[in-house]
């Protein structure tokens, strides 16, 4: 399991240009939880509570993004984008491609040139 600490008031605001009205000073942690069958979740945790997650599976040289879920109080504050960017960083680090089946990740990634290198060709 890998971890990354982030603060929605500092790192997310700086990295994804969130408006000050959406900021929170609460610190969250992104983790990767992987099961034996190469399925898992990237999770945003507050303490031991999962606040948002992105379900994925790994097959050979690809990561398939299946579903993203964010608790209502974090919606619109960059949590989904943080999970997606974590998945993209993971894929680039492992030299993998991404297949975005999840509507959120597909809508965000398709047509954006910064993801062109990481998307698996259809």
Residue pairs with C-beta under 8 A, 6 or more apart in sequence:
1 31
1 32
1 33
1 34
2 31
2 32
2 90
3 29
3 30
3 31
4 29
4 30
4 31
4 86
5 27
5 28
5 29
5 30
6 12
6 27
6 28
6 29
6 30
6 82
7 25
7 26
7 27
7 28
8 18
8 23
8 24
8 25
8 26
8 28
8 74
8 77
8 78
8 79
9 23
9 24
9 25
9 26
10 25
12 18
12 23
12 77
12 78
12 82
13 20
13 22
13 23
13 78
15 85
16 78
16 81
16 82
18 77
18 78
22 76
22 77
22 78
23 77
24 77
26 46
27 46
28 44
28 45
28 46
28 51
28 79
29 44
29 45
29 46
30 42
30 43
30 44
30 45
30 82
30 83
30 86
31 42
31 43
31 45
32 40
32 41
32 42
32 43
32 86
32 90
33 40
33 41
33 43
34 40
37 57
38 57
38 58
38 59
39 55
39 56
39 57
39 58
40 55
40 56
40 57
40 58
41 50
41 53
41 54
41 55
41 56
42 53
42 54
42 56
42 83
42 86
42 87
42 90
43 50
43 52
43 53
44 50
44 51
44 52
44 53
44 70
44 74
44 79
44 82
44 83
45 51
51 70
51 71
51 74
51 79
52 68
52 69
52 70
52 71
52 74
52 79
52 80
52 82
52 83
53 68
53 69
53 83
54 65
54 67
54 68
54 69
54 80
54 83
54 84
54 86
54 87
54 102
54 105
55 65
55 66
55 67
55 68
55 102
56 63
56 64
56 65
56 66
56 87
57 63
57 64
57 66
58 64
58 96
61 95
61 96
61 97
62 96
62 97
62 98
62 99
62 120
63 87
63 90
63 91
63 96
63 97
63 98
63 99
64 98
64 99
64 101
65 84
65 87
65 98
65 99
65 100
65 101
65 102
65 105
66 101
66 102
67 102
68 80
68 83
68 84
68 102
68 104
68 105
70 79
70 80
80 104
80 108
81 108
84 104
84 105
84 108
84 109
87 98
87 105
88 98
88 115
88 118
90 96
91 97
91 98
91 118
92 117
92 118
97 118
97 119
97 120
98 105
98 109
98 115
98 118
98 119
98 120
99 119
99 120
100 106
100 108
100 109
100 110
100 119
108 115
109 115
109 118
109 119
110 119
